Amino acid sequence: MKASNLLVPLFGLVALSTGSLATDQRRQVLITYPDSTPPSIIQEAKEAIVTAGGKITEEYSIIKSFAATVSNEILNSISALSQTYKPIVEDDGTVRIQQQEPLTD
């Protein structure tokens, strides 16, 4: 038996295992809804995130928005909750407009 015949199934298993790990990865996102969104839609999205193992990390009252740690699968689910009130999903993180210089004494 050729060595290449053994390597093909091995590489297939490695590809499958790395693919399944990629779907389980969590990301920090900011989810914002249109101003006209009823509170029940936003609450339903938050509950779906928590039920699926995600975490709500911040809730904002001035805008209809919240931050969460979620998987891509959860994001797809909450985007499909309402055809009328689609959320905008952005990666959450620190934004800088200029490079910070280290402090010196």
ABEGO torsion letter per residue (X at the ends): XBAAAAAAAAAAAAAAAAAAAAAABBBBBBBBBBAABBAAAAAAAAAAAAAAGBBBABBBAABBBBBBBBBAAAAAAAAAABAABBBBBBBBEBBBABBBBBBBX
